[in-house]
Amino acid sequence: MRLQTKLILIICSLLALVIVSLGGIFYYITTSVFEDQIGNRALKVAETIALMPEIRRAFHESNPSEIIQPIVETIREKIDAEYIVVGNREGIRYSHPVTDRIGKEMVGGDNGPVLEGQSIISKAIGSLGPSLRGKAPVYDESGYVIGIVSVGFLTEDIDHFNDIYQERVELITLIVLAVGITGSVLIARSVRKSIHGLEPEEIGALYTEKQAILESIHEGIIAVNHKGIVTLANRYALQLLQLPENASIAGKHIEEVIPNTRLHEVVRTGKAEVDREMMIGDLEVVVNRVPIIDMNSQVTGAVSSFRSKSELYRLAEELSQVKRFADALRAQTHEFSNKLYVISGLIQLESYQEAVELISRESDVHQNLVQFIMREIPDPMIGGLLIGKYNHAQELKLNFEIDHESSFRDIPEQVDRNLLVTIIGNLIDNAMEAVLACEGKPEKHVKLFMTDLGEDLIIECEDNGIGIPEEMTSIVFEKGYSTKPGEHRGIGLALVLHAVGKLNGYITFHRNTIGGTIFTVAIPKQSDLGKRGTASDRSMPNTDR
C-alpha cells in the first residue's frame, strides 16, 4: 500500500474514532443534563404548589377539587407540563388534566417515600403513559403530610427533544468528519510532495546509498542547516579535522568545528564558492561550498567538500609524469621515424656511405647522451625523464643541453624522487614553452645544470626565451599565471613551488644576459636543513662551473 493511502486511512480512522466518541459523549451528557433539568423543574413546581396556602386549605374543604383543579391547570399550561396531579394520603386525585379521572386513585406506585415526607424525582408509568415526574408532600399546619403533588412530563416528549439534539450532534459529527477527511487528503498529498513522491522503502534505500556514497568519496563532506548547525559529516571529514573516527559533530555549530569557515556566508548569500583555499589547523585544503536550495527556491543550508591540497598536488604530479612519459615516447617515435625515412631514402639512392655515416652519427649522439646520464645521473627516473625531454626537444627543433659538468649521483634516500622529477620536468617544460613563444630568435636554447656537490642539491634551468615581465615577478608562482596564451596554463611553476616546499628547499629566478630566465632550485640533502622557500625576484649567484 502506498504511503499516501496509508496516511489517509490512518488519519481518517483516528478522526472517525475521536469524533464519533466525542459525539456520543456529548449526546449522552446533553440528554442527561436535559432530563435532570426536566426532573428538577417538575420537582420545583411540585414543591411550590405544595406550599401554596390555597392548596393546603383546600384539603379541609368538602370538595377540594373545586379549588385545586383550576389553580393547578393554570400552572400546568404555563409550564407546559403533561399533567399536575394533587391527591390525598390515600392517593385519591383532587386534580387531573382529564377531569373524568378526578376522584380516582393515583397510578405509579411511587407515593411511599412522599408520604414519609420526601420530595422525589422518578420515572413511572401513569395513566397518560411513561413519564418523568417530580413529587412533593403537602403539609398541614402541624407538619403532618396530608397530600401529594405530582408534576409530570411524558417520556415521549423528552425523547422527542433528545432526538432533535441527536440529529444536531450527528450533523456536526458528519461535517467535522468530512473536514477531517479533506484535511487528511491534503496532508497526505503535502507529505508526498515534500518527499518527492518517494515511498518509505525508497527513502530508506536512498539513505543507505547516500551513506555508502559519502563514505566512498575521498573528500571531506560537511553539511549545515540555515542556522549553521552541522547535520552531516562523513568519515574522511573527521579524518581531515583530526577527530576520532567514531566522533560525532552533528548538532554542533560549524564555527565550533571550523572557526574560519565561510559556510554561513554561502547560506546568507546563496552563492556557491568553488576551489577556495583555506587552512584547517595546520592542513591546507581546497574547498567547494554549495548552497542547499529547496523547492521554493529558499536556501535551507549548505554543503562543503574539501580535500587536502597536498593530495591534489600529488595527483597533479602523477598526471604530469604520465604526460611527460607519453610526450617522450611520442617524440622519440616521431624523431626515429624521420631518421628511418632518411636512411631508407639513402639506401634506395644507393648512397650507402651517407646512410652509414648518418646511422653512426645518430648512434654516437644518443650513445654519448645515454652514457653521460648513466654515469653522472644514475637515478633511472631522473635519467629517463632527461632522455625523454631531449627527444621532445629534438622534435620541437630546439636545442636542449645538459651541462657536461652536471653530476647528480649523491641523492639521499630520504629525498623523494617523484618530487625531483616534478621539479626538473616542469622547469624544463616551462623553459621550452618560453623559447617556443619567442618567435624572433633563430636559435632556441634550453640548458640544464644539476650538481650534488656540497650540502644541497642544485638544479638550474636556463632559457633564452621571452623572460618574465618585471611587474609579474611577484605572482609568477601563483596557480593560473602564465606568460603564454591559452587555457589550462600556469600550473607547472605552482607544482614546482609546492614540490620544493615539501623538500624544505627554495627556488629563485632572475633574468640572464640574453633576455631569458634562469630558475635555480636548492634542496638540502638533510631534511632538517633549509627552509621552505617562496617565489621572489631576488637573484642567486651563478654557480661556479
C-alpha positions in Angstrom: 0.0 0.0 0.0 1.3 3.4 -0.9 2.3 5.9 1.8 -0.3 8.5 0.7 -3.1 5.9 1.0 -1.8 4.7 4.4 -1.7 8.2 5.8 -5.3 8.9 4.6 -6.6 5.7 6.1 -4.8 6.2 9.4 -5.7 9.8 9.8 -9.4 9.2 8.8 -9.7 6.2 11.1 -8.3 8.2 14.1 -10.5 11.2 13.3 -13.6 9.0 12.9 -12.9 7.2 16.3 -12.3 10.5 18.1 -15.2 12.4 16.5 -17.7 9.6 17.0 -16.6 9.1 20.6 -16.8 12.8 21.3 -20.2 13.0 19.6 -21.5 10.1 21.7 -20.2 11.6 24.9 -21.7 14.9 24.0 -25.1 13.4 23.2 -25.0 11.4 26.5 -24.1 14.5 28.5 -26.7 16.6 26.7 -29.6 14.2 27.2 -28.6 13.5 30.8 -28.5 17.2 31.6 -31.8 17.8 29.8 -33.5 15.0 31.8 -32.0 16.3 35.0 -33.3 19.8 34.2 -36.8 18.5 33.4 -36.9 16.4 36.6 -35.7 19.3 38.7 -38.2 21.6 37.0 -41.0 19.2 37.8 -39.9 18.8 41.4 -39.6 22.6 42.0 -43.0 23.2 40.6 -44.4 20.4 42.8 -42.8 21.8 45.9 -44.1 25.3 45.0 -47.6 24.1 44.6 -47.4 22.0 47.8 -46.5 25.2 49.8 -49.4 27.3 48.3 -51.8 28.2 51.2 -54.8 27.8 48.9 -53.9 24.2 48.1 -53.3 23.4 51.8 -56.6 25.0 52.9 -58.5 23.2 50.1 -57.7 19.8 51.7 -60.1 20.8 54.6 -62.9 21.7 52.3 -65.8 19.3 51.5 -64.9 19.3 47.7 -61.1 20.1 47.4 -61.0 19.6 43.7 -63.2 22.7 43.0 -60.4 24.8 44.5 -57.3 22.8 43.5 -58.2 21.9 39.8 -58.4 25.5 38.4 -55.2 26.6 40.2 -53.0 23.6 39.1 -54.4 23.6 35.5 -53.4 27.3 35.1 -49.9 26.5 36.3 -49.7 23.3 34.1 -50.5 25.3 31.0 -47.9 27.9 31.8 -45.0 25.4 32.4 -46.1 23.2 29.6 -46.3 20.1 31.8 -48.2 17.0 30.7 -50.0 16.8 34.0 -50.2 18.1 37.5 -52.0 15.8 39.9 -52.8 16.6 43.6 -54.0 13.8 45.8 -54.7 13.0 49.4 -52.8 10.5 51.6 -54.9 7.7 50.2 -53.9 8.6 46.6 -57.3 9.9 45.6 -56.9 12.6 42.9 -58.2 16.2 43.5 -56.9 17.4 40.1 -56.0 15.9 36.7 -55.8 17.1 33.1 -58.6 14.6 32.3 -61.4 15.6 34.6 -63.1 12.2 34.4 -60.1 10.8 36.4 -60.6 13.2 39.3 -61.6 11.2 42.4 -59.9 8.1 41.2 -56.7 6.6 42.7 -53.3 7.8 41.5 -51.2 5.4 39.4 -47.5 4.7 39.5 -46.9 3.1 42.9 -44.2 5.5 44.0 -46.1 7.5 46.7 -44.5 5.8 49.6 -41.4 8.0 50.1 -43.5 11.1 49.6 -46.0 10.2 52.3 -42.9 9.8 54.6 -42.1 13.5 53.9 -39.5 13.1 51.0 -39.6 15.0 47.7 -38.5 12.7 44.8 -37.9 12.6 41.1 -39.0 9.3 39.5 -39.9 7.6 36.3 -43.1 5.6 36.2 -46.0 4.6 34.0 -49.0 6.7 34.9 -52.5 6.9 33.4 -51.1 9.0 30.5 -48.2 6.8 29.8 -44.5 6.7 30.9 -43.4 9.9 32.4 -40.7 11.7 34.3 -42.2 13.4 37.4 -41.4 15.3 40.5 -43.4 14.7 43.7 -43.6 16.7 46.8 -45.7 16.2 50.1 -48.4 18.7 51.2 -48.2 19.5 55.0 -50.9 20.9 57.2 -50.3 23.5 60.0 -48.9 20.9 62.3 -46.5 19.5 59.8 -48.4 16.3 59.1 -48.4 15.0 55.5 -51.9 15.4 54.2 -51.4 15.0 50.5 -49.2 14.7 47.4 -48.4 16.9 44.5 -47.1 15.2 41.3 -45.9 17.2 38.2 -45.1 15.1 35.2 -43.6 15.3 31.7 -44.2 12.4 29.3 -41.0 10.4 28.4 -42.2 10.5 24.8 -41.9 14.3 24.7 -38.5 14.2 26.4 -37.3 11.6 23.8 -38.6 13.9 21.0 -36.3 16.7 22.3 -33.4 14.2 22.7 -33.9 13.2 19.0 -33.5 16.8 18.0 -30.2 17.0 19.9 -29.1 13.7 18.4 -29.8 14.9 14.9 -27.7 18.0 15.6 -24.9 16.1 17.1 -24.9 13.7 14.1 -24.9 16.6 11.6 -22.0 18.3 13.4 -20.1 15.0 13.6 -20.6 14.4 9.8 -19.4 17.9 9.0 -16.3 17.7 11.2 -15.6 14.2 9.8 -15.8 15.5 6.2 -13.5 18.4 7.1 -11.1 15.9 8.7 -11.1 13.6 5.7 -10.4 16.6 3.4 -7.6 17.7 5.6 -6.1 14.2 5.8 -6.1 14.0 2.0 -4.3 17.4 1.8 -1.8 16.4 4.5 -1.1 13.1 2.7 -0.5 15.0 -0.6 1.7 17.6 1.1 3.8 14.9 2.7 4.1 13.0 -0.6 5.2 16.2 -2.3 7.7 17.1 0.4 9.4 13.7 0.0 9.3 13.9 -3.8 6.7 11.1 -4.2 9.0 8.5 -2.7 7.8 5.6 -0.6 9.4 4.7 2.8 11.3 1.8 1.3 12.7 4.0 -1.4 13.7 6.7 1.2 15.4 4.0 3.3 17.3 2.7 0.2 18.3 6.3 -0.8 19.6 6.9 2.8 21.7 3.7 2.7 23.0 4.6 -0.7 23.8 8.2 0.4 25.8 6.9 3.4 27.7 4.5 1.2 28.5 7.2 -1.3 29.6 9.7 1.4 32.0 7.1 2.9 33.3 6.1 -0.6 34.2 9.7 -1.6 37.8 10.5 -0.9 36.8 14.1 0.2 35.6 15.6 3.4 31.8 16.4 3.3 30.1 18.6 5.9 26.5 19.9 5.6 24.9 22.6 7.8 21.3 23.9 8.1 20.3 27.5 7.7 21.3 28.1 11.4 24.8 26.8 10.8 24.2 23.6 12.7 26.1 20.6 11.4 23.7 18.0 10.1 26.1 15.6 8.3 29.8 14.8 8.2 31.5 11.8 6.6 34.4 9.8 7.9 37.0 11.5 5.7 35.9 14.9 7.0 36.6 13.7 10.6 40.0 12.5 9.5 40.9 15.8 8.0 39.7 17.6 11.1 41.9 15.2 13.1 39.0 13.9 15.1 38.4 10.2 16.2 36.6 8.1 13.6 33.7 7.4 15.9 33.3 11.1 16.9 30.1 12.9 16.0 30.0 16.6 15.2 26.3 16.6 14.2 24.3 19.2 16.3 27.3 21.5 16.8 27.6 24.9 15.3 30.0 24.9 12.3 32.1 27.7 13.9 32.9 25.3 16.8 34.2 22.8 14.3 35.9 25.0 11.7 36.3 28.6 13.1 37.3 30.2 9.8 34.7 28.6 7.6 32.6 30.7 5.1 29.6 28.3 5.1 27.4 30.8 6.9 28.2 33.3 4.1 27.1 30.8 1.5 23.8 30.2 3.4 23.3 34.0 3.7 24.1 34.9 0.0 23.0 31.6 -1.7 26.1 31.8 -3.9 28.5 28.9 -4.4 32.2 29.1 -3.8 34.5 26.8 -5.9 38.1 25.8 -5.4 38.8 28.1 -2.5 41.9 27.6 -0.4 41.8 27.6 3.4 43.6 26.3 6.4 42.1 23.7 8.8 44.5 23.7 11.7 47.9 23.2 10.1 46.4 21.5 7.0 46.0 23.3 3.7 42.8 22.3 1.9 40.9 23.2 -1.3 37.2 23.8 -0.5 34.0 23.9 -2.5 30.9 25.3 -0.9 27.4 25.0 -2.4 24.0 26.2 -1.0 21.1 23.8 -0.5 18.0 25.2 -2.1 14.5 23.7 -1.6 11.6 23.5 -4.0 10.5 27.0 -3.0 14.0 28.4 -4.0 14.8 29.1 -0.4 18.3 28.4 1.0 17.9 25.8 3.7 21.6 25.1 4.3 25.0 24.5 2.6 27.3 21.6 1.8 31.1 21.9 1.9 33.5 19.4 0.2 37.2 19.8 1.0 40.4 17.9 0.2 44.0 18.1 1.3 45.9 20.3 -1.1 48.9 18.0 -0.8 46.8 15.2 -2.3 45.7 17.3 -5.2 49.3 18.2 -5.8 50.3 14.5 -5.7 47.6 13.7 -8.3 48.7 16.6 -10.4 52.3 15.4 -10.2 51.3 11.9 -11.2 49.3 13.2 -14.1 52.3 15.4 -15.1 54.6 12.4 -15.0 52.3 10.4 -17.2 52.0 13.3 -19.7 55.8 13.7 -19.7 56.4 10.0 -20.4 53.7 9.9 -23.1 55.3 13.0 -24.7 58.7 11.5 -24.5 57.6 8.3 -26.2 55.7 10.2 -28.9 58.7 12.5 -29.6 61.1 9.5 -29.7 58.8 7.6 -32.1 58.4 10.7 -34.3 62.1 11.5 -34.3 63.2 8.0 -35.1 60.5 7.6 -37.8 62.0 10.6 -39.6 65.5 9.2 -39.3 64.4 5.9 -40.6 62.8 7.6 -43.6 66.0 9.4 -44.3 68.1 6.1 -44.0 65.6 4.3 -46.2 65.8 7.1 -48.9 69.6 7.0 -48.8 69.7 3.2 -49.3 67.2 3.5 -52.2 69.5 6.1 -53.8 72.4 3.7 -53.2 74.1 6.3 -51.0 75.3 3.7 -48.7 78.2 5.7 -47.2 75.9 8.6 -46.3 73.5 6.1 -44.7 76.2 4.5 -42.6 77.5 7.9 -41.5 74.0 9.1 -40.5 73.5 5.9 -38.5 76.9 6.2 -36.9 76.4 9.9 -36.1 72.9 9.4 -34.5 74.2 6.4 -32.7 77.1 8.3 -31.3 74.9 11.3 -30.1 72.4 9.1 -28.3 75.1 6.7 -27.1 77.1 9.7 -25.6 74.0 11.1 -24.0 72.9 7.8 -22.6 76.4 7.1 -21.3 76.7 10.5 -19.7 73.4 10.2 -18.0 74.1 6.7 -16.8 77.4 7.9 -15.4 76.5 11.2 -13.9 72.8 10.8 -13.3 72.3 7.1 -12.4 68.8 7.5 -10.9 66.6 5.8 -13.5 63.5 8.1 -13.0 65.5 11.3 -13.5 67.7 9.8 -16.3 64.6 8.5 -18.2 63.0 12.0 -17.8 66.0 13.7 -19.3 66.2 11.4 -22.2 62.6 11.9 -22.9 62.9 15.7 -22.7 65.9 15.5 -25.0 63.9 13.6 -27.7 61.0 16.0 -27.2 63.3 19.0 -27.8 64.6 17.4 -31.0 61.1 17.1 -32.2 60.4 20.7 -31.4 63.6 21.8 -33.3 65.1 23.4 -30.2 68.5 22.9 -28.6 68.3 21.2 -25.2 71.6 20.9 -23.5 72.6 19.1 -20.3 75.7 20.8 -18.9 78.6 18.2 -19.1 79.8 19.3 -15.6 76.4 18.2 -14.1 76.6 15.5 -11.5 73.6 14.1 -9.6 74.9 10.9 -8.1 74.7 11.7 -4.4 71.0 11.9 -3.8 70.0 10.9 -0.3 67.4 8.2 0.1 65.0 10.4 2.0 64.7 12.8 -0.9 61.5 11.9 -2.8 62.4 11.1 -6.4 58.9 11.9 -7.6 59.2 15.4 -6.3 62.6 15.8 -8.0 61.0 14.6 -11.3 58.2 17.1 -10.8 60.7 20.0 -10.3 63.1 19.1 -13.1 60.3 18.2 -15.6 58.2 21.3 -15.0 61.2 23.6 -15.1 62.3 22.1 -18.5 58.7 22.3 -19.9 58.4 25.9 -18.7 61.7 26.8 -20.4 60.8 25.1 -23.7 57.5 26.9 -23.8 59.2 30.2 -23.1 61.7 29.8 -26.0 59.0 28.5 -28.4 56.9 31.6 -27.6 59.8 33.8 -28.7 59.5 33.6 -32.5 62.0 36.3 -33.3 65.1 34.3 -32.2 66.7 32.0 -34.7 68.2 29.8 -32.1 66.1 28.4 -29.3 68.2 27.2 -26.5 67.4 25.5 -23.1 70.2 24.5 -20.8 70.1 22.4 -17.6 72.7 22.2 -14.9 72.5 19.9 -11.9 75.0 19.3 -9.1 75.1 17.4 -5.8 78.3 19.0 -4.5 78.1 20.4 -1.0 75.1 20.1 1.4 72.5 21.0 -1.2 71.2 19.6 -4.5 71.3 22.4 -7.0 69.1 22.5 -10.1 69.5 25.3 -12.6 67.4 25.7 -15.8 68.2 28.5 -18.2 66.5 29.6 -21.4 66.7 32.4 -24.0 63.0 32.9 -24.2 60.8 35.9 -23.6 61.6 36.3 -20.0 59.3 37.3 -17.1 58.0 40.9 -17.1 59.2 42.9 -14.1 55.7 43.6 -12.9 54.8 39.9 -12.9 57.7 38.7 -10.7 55.6 38.6 -7.5 52.9 36.3 -9.0 55.0 34.0 -11.2 54.4 31.0 -9.0 50.7 31.5 -8.5 48.4 28.9 -9.9 46.9 30.1 -13.2 49.7 32.6 -14.0 51.4 32.2 -17.4 53.2 34.4 -19.9 51.9 32.1 -22.7 48.4 32.5 -24.1 45.8 29.7 -23.9 43.7 27.8 -21.3 44.9 25.3 -18.6 48.2 27.0 -18.2 50.0 28.4 -15.1 50.2 25.0 -13.3 53.8 23.9 -13.8 55.6 26.5 -11.7 52.9 26.2 -8.9 53.7 22.4 -8.8 57.4 23.2 -8.7 57.0 25.6 -5.8 54.9 23.1 -3.9 57.4 20.2 -4.5 60.3 22.4 -3.5 58.4 23.4 -0.3 57.8 19.7 0.6 61.6 19.1 0.2 62.3 22.1 2.5 64.2 23.8 -0.3 63.8 27.2 -2.0 63.6 28.5 -5.6 64.8 31.8 -7.1 64.9 33.2 -10.6 66.4 36.2 -12.5 66.9 37.4 -16.0 70.0 36.3 -17.9 72.1 38.5 -20.2 70.3 37.4 -23.3 66.8 38.2 -22.1 65.7 34.8 -20.9 65.2 33.5 -17.4 67.3 31.3 -15.1 65.5 29.3 -12.4 67.6 28.0 -9.5 66.4 25.4 -7.0 68.3 24.4 -3.9 67.3 21.4 -1.9 69.0 20.4 1.3 70.3 16.9 1.4 69.4 16.7 5.1 65.8 17.1 6.0 66.4 19.5 8.9 68.4 21.9 6.7 67.0 24.6 4.6 63.7 26.4 4.8 60.6 26.3 2.8 61.0 28.9 0.0 58.7 31.2 -1.7 58.8 32.9 -5.1 60.7 36.1 -5.3 62.6 38.2 -7.7 65.9 38.0 -5.8 68.8 36.6 -7.7 71.1 33.8 -6.7 74.8 33.9 -7.7 75.6 31.7 -10.6 77.3 28.5 -9.6 81.0 28.5 -10.5 81.3 25.8 -13.1 
